Amino acid sequence: MVLIVLITCCVAVFGNATLDGASQVTLLIASAVSVLIGHFSKRLKWENLEQEITDKIASCTPAIIILLLIGAIGGTLMVSGIVPTMIYYGMQIIRPEVFLVSSSLLCALVSLMIGSSWTTVATIGLALMGIGKAHGFDDGWIAGSIITGAYFGDKLSPLSDTTVLASSVSGTPLFTHIRYMLFTTVPTFCISITIFLIAGFTMDVSGHGNVVEFMEGLQQTFVISPWLLLVPVLTGVMIARRWPSMVVLFLAIFLAVIVALLVQPQLVHQISGEEGQGLLAQYKGMMQVCYASTDIETGNAVLNELVHTGGMSGMMPTIWLIICAQTFGGALTATGQLRDLMGLILRFAKGTASLVASTVGTAIFCNIATADQYLSIMLSSSMFKDTYRQKGYEARLLSRSCEDGATVTSVLIPWNTCGLTQSTVLGVATLTYLPYCFFNYLSPLMSIFIASIGWKIRRHVEA
């Protein structure tokens, strides 16, 4: 209650700037309240509480490193001219009327092949943001279409870590889990892209002039060449071969740095601020591209904002918020308050629809309370596993319900690792794109609806 009340106040007072610091302070206050309750009501030792919080923060270390690499790759892909090239050609190929639906379908295809919504958004998502802005679409609509496609593919891909996790913790074979998710995921995605298709044809988008200005500005500022697209192609090959995410991102940064030095040396020199154009200036410029905020003058104010990058330093508010969110999750887990709350929910799980609704609701609550989709999947699955078995439901119903509630809604929570990452990468506040992520908030509702009509739900009674 403390968290909900304070977050509400923060949003009312700070608006989109809530994540700049107010949310972090709120999470720490809520953590302190949780610790006090645990200490005085359950006589828990501080050492145990501290260890749980430390373990929780340590568990998100890989995500923090990936965030830093994403910050660096955003800068290097932009300054090297790779993203500008994708934007330049994309504006010529994709018509404004079908941009939103094309954006969702393209992100869905890429995410399905590579199994990562984060990588999809951080690469092709950036280019699509530029194309959409050039056509005159609002940031929320663009980000919503990108996230819709990215999370659809992530959810159904056998390469996705959340898909593998949901199937494994519930004891469901991977492809059985994926096939069963089709009954809720495909209808929801079809509804979402239909909305984007209708919006594209009915929306008054007067961005033709912006497209011409953007293309001219890109040509004057960057060297545009189809050869630059070799870097994202090679990155895709590494992902397809299932190389570790950190390795792929690091190598992609390295390739983009080489391209920037060879193809865009004037930009690197401009960023360095040095008078000479020697190796020192090039070294300084590329280091700044990786870790610092960079501004490139294109002659167009809107385009300047688009090609602006934050580097690794731009990810620091996100990392700060993740640490505070994990502190809160650790406090709830250590004091047993999360388990106690879930026990109350289980009392209402009677029939099929109520059981699925309880599972989905628990997964969403865990996304809010623990700020981590992996923990949400594991907690909701472990808490309901015995109940599903005792009531005679198949394990695949549990695995699907967990993913319908946890995976897709994580990006809608401003302080969740997914919500933080995507809003930072796309430069669009979570609350701005949330209304347009139709797939993400319709999926839990579709899961409950399918359960209520009993479609493809089998039940057996143990002897």
C-alpha positions as CSV (number, residue, x, y, z in Angstrom):
1,M,0.0,0.0,0.0
2,V,2.9,2.4,0.8
3,L,4.4,1.6,-2.7
4,I,1.1,2.2,-4.5
5,V,0.2,5.4,-2.7
6,L,3.7,6.9,-3.1
7,I,4.0,5.9,-6.8
8,T,0.6,7.4,-7.5
9,C,1.7,10.7,-5.8
10,C,5.0,10.6,-7.8
11,V,3.2,10.2,-11.1
12,A,0.8,13.0,-10.2
13,V,3.6,15.4,-9.3
14,F,6.5,14.4,-11.6
15,G,4.7,12.9,-14.6
16,N,7.1,11.3,-17.1
17,A,10.0,12.4,-14.9
18,T,9.0,10.0,-12.2
19,L,11.8,7.6,-13.1
20,D,14.4,10.3,-12.8
21,G,14.6,9.7,-9.0
22,A,11.2,9.8,-7.3
23,S,10.4,6.2,-8.1
24,Q,13.8,5.1,-6.7
25,V,13.2,6.9,-3.4
26,T,9.7,5.4,-3.2
27,L,11.0,1.9,-3.7
28,L,13.5,2.4,-0.9
29,I,10.9,3.8,1.4
30,A,8.6,0.8,0.7
31,S,11.6,-1.5,1.3
32,A,12.2,0.1,4.6
33,V,8.6,-0.4,5.6
34,S,8.7,-4.0,4.6
35,V,11.9,-4.6,6.6
36,L,10.4,-2.9,9.7
37,I,7.3,-5.1,9.5
38,G,9.4,-8.2,9.1
39,H,11.7,-7.3,12.0
40,F,9.0,-6.4,14.5
41,S,6.3,-8.9,13.6
42,K,8.4,-11.9,12.7
43,R,11.6,-11.1,14.6
44,L,13.7,-11.6,11.5
45,K,17.4,-10.9,11.8
46,W,18.9,-8.1,9.8
47,E,21.6,-10.3,8.5
48,N,19.0,-12.6,6.8
49,L,17.2,-9.6,5.3
50,E,20.4,-8.1,4.1
51,Q,21.5,-11.4,2.5
52,E,18.2,-11.8,0.6
53,I,18.4,-8.3,-0.7
54,T,22.0,-8.8,-1.7
55,D,21.2,-12.0,-3.6
56,K,18.3,-10.3,-5.4
57,I,20.5,-7.5,-6.6
58,A,23.2,-10.0,-7.6
59,S,20.7,-11.9,-9.7
60,C,20.1,-8.9,-12.0
61,T,23.9,-8.4,-12.6
62,P,23.7,-9.9,-16.1
63,A,20.8,-7.6,-17.0
64,I,22.8,-4.6,-15.8
65,I,25.8,-5.5,-18.0
66,I,23.5,-6.0,-21.0
67,L,22.0,-2.6,-20.3
68,L,25.4,-1.0,-20.4
69,L,26.2,-2.8,-23.7
70,I,22.9,-1.7,-25.1
71,G,23.7,1.9,-24.3
72,A,27.0,1.6,-26.1
73,I,25.6,-0.2,-29.1
74,G,22.9,2.5,-29.4
75,G,25.6,5.2,-29.8
76,T,27.9,3.2,-32.0
77,L,25.2,2.1,-34.4
78,M,24.0,5.7,-34.8
79,V,27.4,7.4,-35.3
80,S,28.6,4.6,-37.6
81,G,25.7,5.5,-39.9
82,I,24.1,2.0,-39.6
83,V,20.8,3.1,-38.0
84,P,20.6,6.2,-40.2
85,T,21.0,3.9,-43.3
86,M,18.2,1.7,-42.1
87,I,16.0,4.7,-41.5
88,Y,16.9,6.2,-44.9
89,Y,16.0,3.1,-46.9
90,G,13.0,2.2,-44.6
91,M,11.4,5.6,-45.3
92,Q,11.5,4.8,-49.0
93,I,10.1,1.3,-48.7
94,I,7.4,1.5,-45.9
95,R,4.3,3.4,-46.8
96,P,2.8,5.6,-44.0
97,E,-0.6,3.8,-44.1
98,V,0.9,0.4,-43.3
99,F,3.8,1.6,-41.2
100,L,2.3,0.6,-37.8
101,V,1.2,-2.9,-38.9
102,S,4.5,-3.4,-40.8
103,S,6.5,-2.4,-37.7
104,S,4.7,-5.0,-35.6
105,L,5.0,-7.7,-38.2
106,L,8.7,-7.0,-38.8
107,C,9.6,-6.9,-35.1
108,A,7.5,-10.1,-34.6
109,L,9.5,-11.9,-37.3
110,V,12.9,-10.8,-36.0
111,S,12.0,-11.6,-32.4
112,L,10.6,-15.0,-33.3
113,M,13.9,-15.8,-35.1
114,I,16.3,-14.6,-32.4
115,G,14.1,-15.1,-29.3
116,S,14.9,-11.7,-27.7
117,S,12.6,-8.8,-27.4
118,W,15.4,-6.7,-25.9
119,T,17.7,-7.2,-28.9
120,T,14.9,-6.6,-31.3
121,V,13.9,-3.3,-29.8
122,A,17.5,-2.2,-29.4
123,T,18.4,-2.7,-33.1
124,I,15.5,-2.7,-35.5
125,G,13.3,-0.9,-33.0
126,L,15.5,2.2,-33.1
127,A,15.4,2.4,-36.9
128,L,11.6,2.0,-36.9
129,M,11.3,4.8,-34.3
130,G,13.1,7.1,-36.7
131,I,10.9,6.0,-39.7
132,G,7.7,6.5,-37.7
133,K,8.8,10.0,-36.5
134,A,9.6,10.9,-40.1
135,H,6.1,9.9,-41.2
136,G,4.6,12.0,-38.3
137,F,3.3,9.3,-36.0
138,D,3.1,9.9,-32.3
139,D,5.8,8.3,-30.1
140,G,3.3,6.2,-28.2
141,W,1.9,4.6,-31.4
142,I,5.3,3.8,-32.8
143,A,6.7,2.3,-29.6
144,G,3.5,0.4,-29.1
145,S,3.7,-1.3,-32.5
146,I,7.4,-2.1,-32.0
147,I,6.8,-3.6,-28.5
148,T,3.7,-5.5,-29.6
149,G,5.7,-7.3,-32.3
150,A,8.8,-7.8,-30.2
151,Y,6.9,-9.5,-27.4
152,F,4.8,-11.6,-29.6
153,G,7.9,-13.1,-31.2
154,D,9.7,-13.4,-27.8
155,K,6.7,-15.3,-26.3
156,L,6.5,-17.9,-29.1
157,S,10.2,-18.4,-29.9
158,P,11.9,-21.6,-28.8
159,L,15.0,-19.5,-28.4
160,S,13.4,-17.2,-25.8
161,D,14.7,-17.5,-22.2
162,T,11.2,-16.7,-20.8
163,T,9.6,-19.3,-22.9
164,V,12.1,-22.0,-21.9
165,L,11.8,-20.9,-18.2
166,A,8.0,-21.0,-18.2
167,S,7.9,-24.5,-19.7
168,S,10.7,-25.9,-17.5
169,V,9.5,-24.7,-14.1
170,S,6.0,-26.0,-14.8
171,G,7.2,-29.3,-16.1
172,T,5.8,-28.8,-19.7
173,P,7.7,-29.9,-22.8
174,L,8.9,-26.8,-24.6
175,F,7.1,-27.3,-27.9
176,T,3.9,-28.4,-26.2
177,H,4.0,-25.2,-24.2
178,I,4.5,-23.1,-27.4
179,R,1.7,-24.9,-29.3
180,Y,-0.6,-24.4,-26.4
181,M,0.2,-20.7,-26.3
182,L,-1.0,-20.3,-29.9
183,F,-4.6,-20.5,-28.8
184,T,-4.3,-17.2,-26.8
185,T,-1.4,-15.5,-28.4
186,V,-2.3,-15.6,-32.1
187,P,-5.9,-14.2,-31.6
188,T,-4.5,-11.4,-29.4
189,F,-1.9,-10.5,-31.9
190,C,-4.4,-10.5,-34.8
191,I,-6.6,-8.1,-32.9
192,S,-3.6,-5.9,-32.2
193,I,-2.3,-5.6,-35.7
194,T,-5.9,-5.1,-37.0
195,I,-6.1,-2.1,-34.7
196,F,-2.7,-0.8,-36.1
197,L,-3.9,-1.4,-39.6
198,I,-7.1,0.6,-39.1
199,A,-5.2,3.3,-37.2
200,G,-2.8,3.7,-40.1
201,F,-5.5,4.2,-42.7
202,T,-7.7,6.5,-40.6
203,M,-5.0,8.6,-38.8
204,D,-4.3,12.0,-40.2
205,V,-0.5,11.7,-40.6
206,S,1.0,14.7,-42.4
207,G,4.6,13.6,-42.4
208,H,5.6,13.7,-46.1
209,G,7.5,16.9,-45.6
210,N,9.4,15.4,-42.7
211,V,10.3,12.4,-44.7
212,V,12.0,14.6,-47.4
213,E,13.7,16.7,-44.8
214,F,14.9,13.7,-42.8
215,M,16.3,12.0,-45.9
216,E,18.1,15.2,-46.9
217,G,19.4,15.7,-43.4
218,L,20.7,12.1,-43.2
219,Q,22.4,12.3,-46.5
220,Q,24.2,15.6,-45.6
221,T,25.3,14.3,-42.2
222,F,26.1,10.6,-42.7
223,V,27.6,8.5,-45.4
224,I,24.6,6.3,-46.4
225,S,25.4,3.0,-48.1
226,P,23.7,-0.4,-48.2
227,W,27.1,-2.0,-47.3
228,L,26.6,-0.6,-43.8
229,L,23.8,-3.1,-43.4
230,L,26.3,-5.9,-43.3
231,V,26.8,-5.2,-39.6
232,P,23.2,-6.0,-38.6
233,V,23.3,-9.0,-40.9
234,L,26.4,-10.3,-39.2
235,T,24.8,-9.6,-35.8
236,G,21.7,-11.6,-36.9
237,V,23.9,-14.5,-37.9
238,M,25.6,-14.5,-34.5
239,I,22.2,-14.4,-32.8
240,A,20.9,-17.2,-35.0
241,R,23.8,-19.4,-34.0
242,R,22.7,-18.8,-30.4
243,W,25.8,-17.0,-29.2
244,P,25.5,-15.5,-25.7
245,S,23.8,-12.1,-25.7
246,M,26.7,-10.3,-24.1
247,V,29.1,-11.7,-26.7
248,V,26.9,-10.7,-29.6
249,L,26.4,-7.2,-28.2
250,F,30.1,-6.7,-27.6
251,L,31.0,-7.9,-31.1
252,A,28.3,-5.7,-32.6
253,I,29.8,-2.7,-30.8
254,F,33.2,-3.6,-32.0
255,L,32.1,-3.9,-35.6
256,A,30.2,-0.6,-35.4
257,V,33.2,1.2,-34.0
258,I,35.4,-0.1,-36.9
259,V,32.7,1.1,-39.4
260,A,32.5,4.5,-37.7
261,L,36.2,5.1,-37.8
262,L,36.4,4.0,-41.5
263,V,33.2,5.5,-42.9
264,Q,32.2,8.4,-40.6
265,P,35.6,9.8,-39.4
266,Q,34.3,13.4,-39.6
267,L,31.5,12.7,-37.1
268,V,33.9,11.0,-34.7
269,H,36.2,14.0,-34.9
270,Q,33.3,16.3,-34.3
271,I,32.2,14.4,-31.2
272,S,35.7,14.4,-29.8
273,G,35.9,18.2,-29.8
274,E,39.7,18.0,-30.6
275,E,41.2,20.4,-33.1
276,G,43.5,17.8,-34.7
277,Q,42.3,14.8,-36.6
278,G,44.9,12.3,-35.3
279,L,44.5,9.0,-33.6
280,L,44.0,10.7,-30.2
281,A,41.0,12.6,-31.5
282,Q,39.5,9.4,-33.0
283,Y,40.1,7.4,-29.8
284,K,38.6,10.1,-27.7
285,G,35.6,10.4,-30.0
286,M,34.8,6.7,-30.0
287,M,35.1,6.4,-26.3
288,Q,32.7,9.2,-25.8
289,V,30.3,7.6,-28.3
290,C,30.3,4.4,-26.1
291,Y,29.9,6.0,-22.7
292,A,28.7,9.5,-23.0
293,S,25.8,11.5,-24.5
294,T,26.4,12.5,-28.1
295,D,24.7,15.2,-30.2
296,I,25.0,15.4,-33.9
297,E,24.0,18.5,-35.9
298,T,21.9,17.6,-38.9
299,G,20.2,21.0,-39.6
300,N,16.8,19.6,-38.5
301,A,15.8,20.0,-34.8
302,V,13.5,16.8,-34.9
303,L,16.2,14.8,-36.6
304,N,18.8,16.1,-34.1
305,E,16.7,14.6,-31.3
306,L,16.3,11.3,-33.1
307,V,20.1,10.8,-33.7
308,H,20.9,11.9,-30.1
309,T,22.3,9.0,-28.1
310,G,22.9,8.6,-24.4
311,G,25.6,5.9,-24.3
312,M,26.3,3.9,-21.2
313,S,25.7,6.9,-19.0
314,G,22.2,7.2,-20.4
315,M,21.5,3.8,-18.8
316,M,22.5,4.8,-15.3
317,P,19.1,6.0,-14.2
318,T,17.7,2.7,-15.3
319,I,20.3,0.7,-13.5
320,W,19.7,2.8,-10.4
321,L,16.0,2.0,-10.5
322,I,16.6,-1.7,-11.1
323,I,18.8,-1.9,-8.0
324,C,16.1,-0.1,-5.9
325,A,13.4,-2.4,-7.4
326,Q,15.4,-5.5,-6.6
327,T,15.9,-4.2,-3.0
328,F,12.1,-4.0,-2.6
329,G,11.6,-7.4,-4.1
330,G,14.3,-8.9,-1.8
331,A,12.6,-7.3,1.2
332,L,9.2,-8.7,0.3
333,T,10.6,-12.2,-0.3
334,A,12.8,-12.3,2.9
335,T,9.9,-11.2,5.2
336,G,7.5,-13.7,3.6
337,Q,5.0,-10.9,2.8
338,L,4.9,-12.0,-0.8
339,R,4.1,-15.6,0.1
340,D,1.4,-14.4,2.6
341,L,-0.3,-12.2,-0.1
342,M,-0.3,-15.1,-2.6
343,G,-1.9,-17.3,0.0
344,L,-4.9,-15.0,0.1
345,I,-5.2,-15.1,-3.6
346,L,-5.3,-18.9,-3.7
347,R,-8.5,-18.9,-1.6
348,F,-10.4,-17.5,-4.6
349,A,-9.2,-20.0,-7.1
350,K,-12.2,-22.3,-7.4
351,G,-13.2,-23.0,-11.1
352,T,-11.1,-23.0,-14.3
353,A,-11.6,-19.3,-15.0
354,S,-10.9,-18.1,-11.5
355,L,-7.8,-20.3,-11.2
356,V,-6.4,-19.0,-14.5
357,A,-7.4,-15.4,-13.5
358,S,-5.6,-15.9,-10.1
359,T,-2.5,-17.2,-11.8
360,V,-2.4,-14.3,-14.3
361,G,-3.1,-11.8,-11.6
362,T,-0.4,-13.2,-9.4
363,A,2.1,-13.0,-12.3
364,I,1.2,-9.4,-12.9
365,F,1.4,-8.6,-9.2
366,C,4.9,-10.2,-9.0
367,N,5.9,-8.1,-12.0
368,I,4.9,-5.0,-10.0
369,A,6.3,-6.2,-6.6
370,T,9.6,-7.8,-7.7
371,A,10.2,-5.8,-10.9
372,D,11.5,-8.9,-12.7
373,Q,9.7,-11.1,-15.2
374,Y,11.9,-14.2,-14.5
375,L,11.1,-14.0,-10.8
376,S,7.4,-13.5,-11.7
377,I,7.3,-16.6,-13.8
378,M,9.1,-18.7,-11.2
379,L,7.1,-17.5,-8.2
380,S,3.6,-17.8,-9.9
381,S,4.5,-21.2,-11.3
382,S,5.8,-22.6,-8.0
383,M,2.8,-21.2,-6.0
384,F,0.1,-22.7,-8.3
385,K,1.8,-25.9,-9.5
386,D,0.4,-28.1,-6.7
387,T,-3.1,-26.5,-7.1
388,Y,-3.2,-27.3,-10.8
389,R,-2.1,-30.9,-10.2
390,Q,-4.6,-31.4,-7.4
391,K,-7.5,-30.0,-9.4
392,G,-6.6,-32.2,-12.4
393,Y,-5.4,-29.5,-14.9
394,E,-2.6,-30.1,-17.3
395,A,0.8,-28.5,-16.6
396,R,0.6,-26.7,-20.0
397,L,-2.3,-24.6,-18.8
398,L,-0.2,-23.4,-15.9
399,S,2.8,-22.6,-18.1
400,R,0.6,-20.7,-20.6
401,S,-1.1,-18.7,-17.8
402,C,2.2,-17.7,-16.3
403,E,3.5,-16.4,-19.7
404,D,0.3,-14.6,-20.5
405,G,0.5,-12.8,-17.2
406,A,4.2,-12.3,-16.6
407,T,6.2,-12.1,-19.9
408,V,4.0,-9.6,-21.8
409,T,3.0,-7.3,-18.9
410,S,6.6,-6.8,-17.6
411,V,7.2,-4.1,-20.2
412,L,4.1,-2.1,-19.0
413,I,5.5,-1.6,-15.4
414,P,7.6,1.5,-15.3
415,W,10.0,0.1,-12.7
416,N,10.2,-3.4,-14.0
417,T,13.5,-4.3,-15.8
418,C,11.7,-4.7,-19.1
419,G,9.7,-1.5,-18.8
420,L,12.8,0.4,-17.8
421,T,14.9,-1.0,-20.6
422,Q,12.4,-0.5,-23.5
423,S,11.5,3.0,-22.4
424,T,15.2,4.0,-22.2
425,V,16.2,2.4,-25.5
426,L,13.2,3.9,-27.4
427,G,13.3,7.2,-25.6
428,V,9.6,6.9,-24.9
429,A,8.1,6.9,-21.3
430,T,6.4,3.7,-20.3
431,L,3.2,5.5,-19.5
432,T,3.3,7.1,-23.0
433,Y,3.5,3.8,-24.9
434,L,1.4,1.7,-22.5
435,P,-2.1,2.6,-24.1
436,Y,-0.8,1.4,-27.5
437,C,0.7,-1.9,-26.4
438,F,-2.6,-3.7,-27.2
439,F,-1.0,-7.2,-27.4
440,N,0.6,-6.8,-24.0
441,Y,-2.5,-5.9,-22.0
442,L,-5.0,-7.9,-24.0
443,S,-3.0,-11.2,-23.6
444,P,-4.0,-11.7,-19.9
445,L,-7.6,-10.9,-20.7
446,M,-7.6,-13.4,-23.6
447,S,-6.1,-16.0,-21.4
448,I,-8.9,-15.6,-18.9
449,F,-11.5,-15.6,-21.7
450,I,-10.2,-18.8,-23.3
451,A,-10.3,-20.4,-19.8
452,S,-13.9,-19.3,-19.2
453,I,-15.2,-20.9,-22.4
454,G,-13.0,-24.0,-21.8
455,W,-11.4,-24.0,-25.3
456,K,-8.7,-26.8,-25.5
457,I,-8.7,-27.1,-21.7
458,R,-8.6,-30.7,-20.5
459,R,-9.0,-31.9,-17.0
460,H,-8.5,-35.3,-15.4
461,V,-9.2,-36.5,-11.9
462,E,-6.5,-38.5,-10.2
463,A,-7.5,-41.9,-8.8
